[in-house]
Amino acid sequence: MRINQLLKSSLLKNAGIYTITNFINALIPFFLLPILTRHMTPKEYGIVSMFTVLISFVTPFIGVSINSAIARAYYDNEKIDFKKYVANSLYILLVSSFVVSIIFFIFSDKISSISLFPQKFLGIVIVYSFAQFIVRVILTLWQVQVKPIKYGIFQISQTAFNTLLSVMLVVSLNMSWYGRVFGQTISYIIFAVIAFVILYRNGFVFNKYSKEYITHALGFGIPLIPHAIGGVLMTMTDRIFITNMVGVDATGIYSVGYQIGVIISLLSESFNKAYVPWLFEQLKRNFSKKKVQIVWLTYAYFIIILLIAIVLGLVSPWFLNKFVGKEFSSSSIYVIWIALGYAFKGMYLMVTNYIFYATKTSILAWVTFVAAVLNVILNYIFIKEFGAIGAAQATSIIYLIKFIATWVLSAKVYSMPWNIFKTRDSIEKL
């Protein structure tokens, strides 16, 4: 297959659908930003940000990171009862949620003091994470089944409802940060119920217990917990340090800049959702010519995502000055660093897929653990030396390190012709 044929293939068509739907999905709360920044102080916005941090911390334990196990099991559906596998994954969700709830309750004082999130509302974090997992299960199924339109409609509908409810609570009822937190949580609960009904009608719920499937899902998911926690530490350490070393109001301003920079993550994850099913199908066929083509596509992607990040960083000062409340206009200084960091993360996603395909997920734990430790160290040093901007700089550096380390490891567990520039006839084969 030539490159022009690739551009007309289902990969780019599905990637386009995912990108458009994810763009719309992100655009809805994006337009909520000027509303929130005009009806909340930086301190109140910082509390909302810390709620998001807590969600990120709990998520890997709620469900034990088995969404990836479900996605991978789909490609072995000729060997297993896939519906039964999904049902048993939901049993894991129930047990893990119960355990996490107990632990969260025991350490609620400490959690509240570190995050500055009110202790009496910490239970919402568990409820939100539980509902979010069920929503992710149905989205994962539609992704592996290559149904991007269903995926997009469901995702956009949930976000639109979330946004409208948040506006009503924050603006109309003047509930400040309470309104935003409750708006997000209630919307996820409603759409989790919808997702559960869909799963039930399609035979993915209340199936027979299987020790084999539970063991398999846990065997795939548990090694990913350190990996997921490391990823969470990379996204939450900055705001925890800023909150405790600079102030929660600085966290609010930083979070606005972060939300603009994270647009790069939107683009990379949208592409990856379409890319993973396509890539796994090509790797399953194991054609040498196709592998060369995949590598060329990967290098082109690296260049494009970096250029987009740089452009976003350059235009953000002008944009934010007009878009957000005056108290948040200084957030533009963080965008370029966050955007570059997420460009490196997008590059990381392109190479980590080979590790997932080879089912060698345990090695990701080491990369993520080391990156997380370095992230904590760099955040502390940089924030102490440069203030809140140091957190954004540390984020960019750590994602670059993580990308390079993962690329090296992926090349060891799954062979790809990364040295294509040394292959004389590689271009001719395309």
C-alpha positions as CSV (number, residue, x, y, z in Angstrom):
1,M,0.0,0.0,0.0
2,R,1.4,3.4,-1.0
3,I,1.2,6.5,1.2
4,N,-1.6,8.1,-0.9
5,Q,-3.6,4.9,-0.4
6,L,-3.0,5.2,3.3
7,L,-4.4,8.7,3.3
8,K,-7.6,7.3,1.9
9,S,-7.7,4.3,4.3
10,S,-10.0,3.7,7.2
11,L,-7.3,4.8,9.6
12,L,-7.3,8.4,8.6
13,K,-11.1,8.5,8.1
14,N,-11.7,7.1,11.6
15,A,-8.9,9.4,13.0
16,G,-10.7,12.3,11.4
17,I,-14.0,11.3,13.1
18,Y,-12.4,10.9,16.5
19,T,-10.6,14.2,16.1
20,I,-13.7,16.1,15.1
21,T,-15.9,14.5,17.9
22,N,-13.1,14.9,20.5
23,F,-12.6,18.5,19.3
24,I,-16.3,19.2,19.7
25,N,-16.2,17.4,23.0
26,A,-13.4,19.6,24.3
27,L,-14.8,22.7,22.7
28,I,-17.9,22.6,24.8
29,P,-16.2,22.9,28.2
30,F,-13.6,25.2,26.5
31,F,-16.3,27.8,26.1
32,L,-17.2,27.2,29.7
33,L,-13.8,28.6,30.6
34,P,-14.6,32.3,30.2
35,I,-17.8,31.8,32.2
36,L,-16.1,30.0,35.1
37,T,-13.2,32.5,35.2
38,R,-15.7,35.3,35.5
39,H,-17.8,33.7,38.2
40,M,-15.0,32.2,40.3
41,T,-12.0,33.6,42.0
42,P,-8.6,32.0,41.2
43,K,-8.9,30.3,44.7
44,E,-12.3,28.7,43.8
45,Y,-11.0,27.6,40.4
46,G,-8.1,26.1,42.2
47,I,-10.4,24.0,44.4
48,V,-12.1,22.7,41.2
49,S,-8.7,21.8,39.9
50,M,-7.8,19.9,43.0
51,F,-11.0,17.9,42.7
52,T,-9.8,16.9,39.2
53,V,-6.4,15.9,40.7
54,L,-8.1,13.7,43.3
55,I,-10.2,12.0,40.5
56,S,-7.0,11.3,38.6
57,F,-5.4,9.7,41.7
58,V,-8.4,7.5,42.5
59,T,-9.1,6.4,38.9
60,P,-6.3,3.7,38.5
61,F,-7.6,1.9,41.6
62,I,-11.3,2.1,40.7
63,G,-11.5,-0.9,38.3
64,V,-7.8,-1.7,38.7
65,S,-6.9,-0.2,35.3
66,I,-8.6,-3.1,33.4
67,N,-10.0,-1.0,30.6
68,S,-6.8,-1.8,28.7
69,A,-7.4,-5.5,29.5
70,I,-10.8,-5.3,27.9
71,A,-9.4,-3.6,24.8
72,R,-6.7,-6.2,24.4
73,A,-9.0,-9.2,25.1
74,Y,-11.2,-8.1,22.2
75,Y,-8.5,-9.1,19.7
76,D,-8.6,-12.6,21.2
77,N,-12.4,-13.0,21.0
78,E,-12.1,-16.2,19.0
79,K,-10.4,-17.8,22.0
80,I,-12.5,-16.3,24.8
81,D,-16.1,-15.5,25.7
82,F,-15.7,-11.7,25.4
83,K,-19.0,-10.8,26.9
84,K,-18.3,-12.9,29.9
85,Y,-14.9,-11.3,30.1
86,V,-16.4,-7.8,30.3
87,A,-18.9,-8.9,32.9
88,N,-16.2,-10.2,35.1
89,S,-14.3,-7.0,34.7
90,L,-17.3,-5.2,36.1
91,Y,-17.2,-7.5,39.1
92,I,-13.6,-6.3,39.7
93,L,-15.0,-2.7,39.5
94,L,-17.4,-3.4,42.4
95,V,-14.9,-5.0,44.7
96,S,-12.1,-2.4,44.0
97,S,-14.5,0.5,44.5
98,F,-15.5,-0.9,47.9
99,V,-11.9,-1.3,49.0
100,V,-10.9,2.2,47.8
101,S,-13.9,3.7,49.6
102,I,-12.7,2.3,52.9
103,I,-9.2,3.5,52.4
104,F,-10.4,6.9,51.3
105,F,-12.5,7.2,54.5
106,I,-9.7,6.2,56.8
107,F,-7.3,8.8,55.4
108,S,-9.8,11.5,54.6
109,D,-8.2,14.0,57.0
110,K,-4.8,13.7,55.4
111,I,-6.2,13.8,51.9
112,S,-8.2,16.9,52.6
113,S,-5.2,18.7,54.2
114,I,-2.9,18.0,51.3
115,S,-5.4,18.8,48.5
116,L,-7.3,21.6,50.3
117,F,-10.5,20.0,49.1
118,P,-13.3,20.0,51.8
119,Q,-13.3,16.7,53.6
120,K,-17.1,16.4,53.7
121,F,-17.2,16.3,49.9
122,L,-14.5,13.7,49.4
123,G,-17.1,10.9,48.9
124,I,-18.1,12.6,45.6
125,V,-14.6,11.6,44.3
126,I,-15.4,7.9,44.7
127,V,-18.9,8.2,43.1
128,Y,-17.5,10.2,40.1
129,S,-14.7,7.7,39.5
130,F,-17.1,4.7,39.7
131,A,-19.4,6.3,37.2
132,Q,-16.5,7.3,34.9
133,F,-15.3,3.8,34.7
134,I,-18.6,2.4,33.5
135,V,-18.7,5.2,30.8
136,R,-15.1,4.3,29.8
137,V,-16.1,0.6,29.4
138,I,-18.7,1.4,26.8
139,L,-16.4,3.8,25.0
140,T,-13.6,1.2,25.0
141,L,-16.0,-1.3,23.4
142,W,-17.0,1.1,20.7
143,Q,-13.4,2.0,20.1
144,V,-12.2,-1.6,19.5
145,Q,-15.3,-2.3,17.5
146,V,-14.3,0.7,15.3
147,K,-17.6,2.6,15.9
148,P,-16.3,6.2,16.2
149,I,-19.7,7.8,15.5
150,K,-21.4,6.0,18.4
151,Y,-18.3,6.9,20.5
152,G,-18.5,10.5,19.5
153,I,-22.2,11.0,20.0
154,F,-22.2,9.5,23.5
155,Q,-19.1,11.4,24.5
156,I,-20.4,14.8,23.2
157,S,-23.8,14.3,24.7
158,Q,-22.3,13.6,28.1
159,T,-20.0,16.6,27.9
160,A,-22.8,18.9,26.7
161,F,-25.1,17.9,29.6
162,N,-22.2,18.3,32.0
163,T,-21.6,21.8,30.7
164,L,-25.2,22.9,30.7
165,L,-25.7,21.6,34.2
166,S,-22.5,23.3,35.4
167,V,-23.6,26.6,33.9
168,M,-27.0,26.4,35.6
169,L,-25.5,25.6,39.0
170,V,-22.6,28.1,38.8
171,V,-24.3,31.0,37.1
172,S,-28.0,30.7,37.7
173,L,-27.8,29.3,41.3
174,N,-24.5,31.1,42.1
175,M,-23.0,27.9,43.6
176,S,-19.4,28.7,42.6
177,W,-17.1,25.7,42.7
178,Y,-19.8,23.5,44.3
179,G,-21.8,23.9,41.1
180,R,-18.9,22.8,38.9
181,V,-18.1,19.8,41.0
182,F,-21.7,18.6,41.3
183,G,-22.4,19.4,37.6
184,Q,-19.6,17.0,36.5
185,T,-20.6,14.3,39.0
186,I,-24.3,14.3,38.3
187,S,-23.7,14.1,34.5
188,Y,-21.4,11.1,34.8
189,I,-23.9,9.3,37.1
190,I,-26.7,9.8,34.5
191,F,-24.5,8.6,31.5
192,A,-23.1,5.7,33.6
193,V,-26.7,4.5,34.0
194,I,-27.2,4.8,30.2
195,A,-23.9,3.0,29.5
196,F,-24.9,0.2,32.0
197,V,-28.3,-0.3,30.2
198,I,-26.5,-0.6,26.9
199,L,-24.1,-3.1,28.3
200,Y,-26.9,-5.0,29.9
201,R,-29.0,-5.2,26.6
202,N,-25.9,-6.5,24.8
203,G,-25.2,-9.3,27.3
204,F,-22.1,-7.7,28.9
205,V,-23.6,-7.7,32.5
206,F,-24.5,-10.3,35.0
207,N,-22.6,-13.1,33.3
208,K,-21.3,-16.1,35.1
209,Y,-18.3,-15.6,37.4
210,S,-15.0,-16.8,35.9
211,K,-11.9,-17.0,38.0
212,E,-9.9,-17.5,34.8
213,Y,-11.1,-14.2,33.3
214,I,-10.7,-12.2,36.5
215,T,-7.2,-13.5,37.0
216,H,-6.4,-12.6,33.4
217,A,-7.8,-9.1,33.7
218,L,-6.1,-8.5,37.0
219,G,-2.8,-9.9,35.5
220,F,-3.1,-7.4,32.7
221,G,-4.4,-4.5,34.8
222,I,-2.5,-4.7,38.1
223,P,1.0,-4.2,36.4
224,L,-0.5,-1.0,34.9
225,I,-1.4,0.5,38.2
226,P,2.1,1.7,39.0
227,H,2.2,2.9,35.4
228,A,-1.1,4.7,35.8
229,I,-0.2,6.1,39.2
230,G,3.1,7.4,37.8
231,G,1.1,9.1,35.0
232,V,-1.2,10.6,37.6
233,L,1.8,11.8,39.7
234,M,3.1,13.5,36.5
235,T,-0.2,15.4,36.1
236,M,-1.0,16.1,39.7
237,T,2.3,16.8,41.4
238,D,2.6,20.2,39.8
239,R,-0.8,21.4,41.2
240,I,-0.2,19.8,44.6
241,F,3.2,21.5,44.9
242,I,1.8,24.9,43.6
243,T,-1.1,24.6,46.0
244,N,1.2,24.0,49.0
245,M,4.2,26.0,48.0
246,V,2.6,29.0,46.2
247,G,-1.1,29.0,47.0
248,V,-4.4,27.5,45.8
249,D,-5.1,30.8,43.9
250,A,-1.9,30.3,41.9
251,T,-3.1,26.7,41.1
252,G,-6.3,28.2,39.7
253,I,-4.4,30.5,37.3
254,Y,-2.0,27.7,36.4
255,S,-4.9,25.4,35.7
256,V,-6.3,27.8,33.1
257,G,-3.0,27.8,31.2
258,Y,-2.8,24.1,31.6
259,Q,-6.3,23.6,30.1
260,I,-5.2,25.5,26.9
261,G,-1.9,23.5,26.6
262,V,-3.7,20.2,27.0
263,I,-5.4,20.8,23.7
264,I,-2.4,19.0,22.2
265,S,-3.3,16.0,24.3
266,L,-6.8,16.1,22.8
267,L,-5.3,15.9,19.3
268,S,-2.9,13.1,20.1
269,E,-5.4,11.0,21.9
270,S,-8.0,11.4,19.2
271,F,-5.6,10.1,16.6
272,N,-4.5,7.3,18.9
273,K,-8.0,6.1,19.4
274,A,-8.3,5.4,15.7
275,Y,-4.6,4.4,15.3
276,V,-4.5,1.6,17.9
277,P,-7.1,-0.8,16.3
278,W,-5.5,-0.1,12.9
279,L,-2.0,-0.7,14.2
280,F,-2.9,-3.9,16.0
281,E,-4.5,-5.3,12.8
282,Q,-1.3,-4.5,10.8
283,L,1.0,-6.0,13.4
284,K,-1.1,-9.1,13.5
285,R,-0.5,-9.5,9.8
286,N,3.2,-9.0,10.3
287,F,4.1,-7.7,6.8
288,S,7.6,-6.1,6.6
289,K,6.6,-3.5,4.0
290,K,3.7,-2.4,6.2
291,K,6.0,-1.9,9.1
292,V,8.3,0.4,7.1
293,Q,5.2,2.4,6.2
294,I,4.1,2.6,9.8
295,V,7.5,4.0,10.9
296,W,7.4,6.7,8.2
297,L,3.9,7.6,9.4
298,T,5.2,7.8,13.0
299,Y,8.0,10.2,12.1
300,A,5.7,12.5,10.2
301,Y,3.4,12.5,13.2
302,F,6.3,13.5,15.5
303,I,7.0,16.6,13.4
304,I,3.4,17.7,13.0
305,I,2.5,17.4,16.7
306,L,5.6,19.5,17.7
307,L,4.8,22.2,15.2
308,I,1.2,22.4,16.4
309,A,2.4,22.7,20.1
310,I,4.7,25.6,19.2
311,V,2.1,27.5,17.3
312,L,-0.4,27.1,20.2
313,G,2.2,28.5,22.6
314,L,2.8,31.5,20.4
315,V,-0.8,32.5,19.9
316,S,-2.0,31.8,23.5
317,P,-1.0,35.2,25.1
318,W,-3.2,37.1,22.6
319,F,-6.0,34.6,22.9
320,L,-6.2,34.3,26.7
321,N,-6.0,38.1,27.1
322,K,-9.4,38.3,25.3
323,F,-10.9,35.0,26.4
324,V,-10.7,34.6,30.2
325,G,-11.4,36.9,33.2
326,K,-8.8,39.5,34.0
327,E,-7.6,37.7,37.1
328,F,-6.6,34.7,34.9
329,S,-4.9,36.5,31.9
330,S,-1.4,35.8,33.2
331,S,-2.0,32.0,32.7
332,S,-0.7,32.3,29.1
333,I,3.0,32.0,30.3
334,Y,2.3,28.3,31.1
335,V,0.9,27.3,27.7
336,I,4.0,26.7,25.6
337,W,5.6,24.5,28.2
338,I,2.4,22.4,28.8
339,A,1.8,22.2,25.0
340,L,5.3,20.9,24.4
341,G,5.0,18.4,27.2
342,Y,1.8,17.0,25.8
343,A,3.3,16.9,22.3
344,F,6.0,14.6,23.8
345,K,3.3,12.6,25.5
346,G,1.6,12.2,22.1
347,M,4.8,10.9,20.7
348,Y,5.0,8.5,23.7
349,L,1.6,7.1,22.8
350,M,2.8,6.3,19.3
351,V,5.6,4.0,20.7
352,T,4.0,2.6,23.8
353,N,1.4,0.8,21.6
354,Y,4.0,-1.8,20.7
355,I,4.4,-2.7,24.4
356,F,0.7,-3.1,24.8
357,Y,0.5,-5.3,21.7
358,A,3.4,-7.5,23.0
359,T,1.5,-7.7,26.4
360,K,4.7,-6.6,28.2
361,T,2.9,-3.9,30.2
362,S,4.8,-4.6,33.4
363,I,7.9,-2.8,32.0
364,L,5.9,0.4,31.6
365,A,5.7,0.5,35.4
366,W,9.5,1.0,35.6
367,V,9.5,3.8,33.1
368,T,6.6,5.5,34.7
369,F,7.9,5.0,38.2
370,V,11.3,6.6,37.4
371,A,9.6,9.4,35.5
372,A,7.2,10.1,38.4
373,V,10.1,10.2,40.9
374,L,12.0,12.6,38.7
375,N,8.9,14.7,38.2
376,V,8.4,15.1,42.0
377,I,12.1,16.1,42.3
378,L,12.1,18.5,39.4
379,N,8.7,20.1,40.4
380,Y,10.0,20.8,43.9
381,I,13.3,22.3,42.6
382,F,11.8,24.3,39.8
383,I,8.9,25.6,41.7
384,K,11.1,26.6,44.6
385,E,13.5,28.3,42.2
386,F,11.2,29.8,39.5
387,G,7.7,29.7,41.1
388,A,4.6,28.2,39.4
389,I,6.2,28.4,35.9
390,G,8.7,25.8,37.1
391,A,6.0,23.3,37.3
392,A,5.2,23.7,33.6
393,Q,8.9,23.5,32.7
394,A,9.3,20.3,34.7
395,T,6.2,18.8,33.0
396,S,7.7,19.3,29.5
397,I,11.1,17.9,30.5
398,I,9.7,14.8,32.1
399,Y,7.4,13.9,29.2
400,L,10.4,14.1,26.9
401,I,12.4,11.8,29.1
402,K,9.4,9.3,29.3
403,F,8.9,9.3,25.6
404,I,12.6,8.5,24.8
405,A,12.8,5.8,27.5
406,T,9.6,4.1,26.3
407,W,10.7,4.3,22.7
408,V,13.9,2.4,23.6
409,L,12.0,-0.2,25.5
410,S,9.3,-0.7,22.8
411,A,12.1,-1.4,20.3
412,K,13.4,-4.2,22.6
413,V,10.0,-5.9,23.1
414,Y,8.7,-5.6,19.5
415,S,11.0,-5.2,16.5
416,M,10.2,-2.3,14.1
417,P,12.4,-0.8,11.3
418,W,13.1,2.4,13.2
419,N,16.4,2.8,11.3
420,I,14.6,3.3,8.0
421,F,17.0,6.0,6.8
422,K,19.7,3.3,6.6
423,T,17.5,1.1,4.5
424,R,18.3,1.9,0.9
425,D,15.1,0.6,-0.6
426,S,12.6,1.7,2.1
427,I,11.4,4.7,0.1
428,E,11.0,2.7,-3.1
429,K,8.9,0.1,-1.3
430,L,6.4,2.8,-0.4
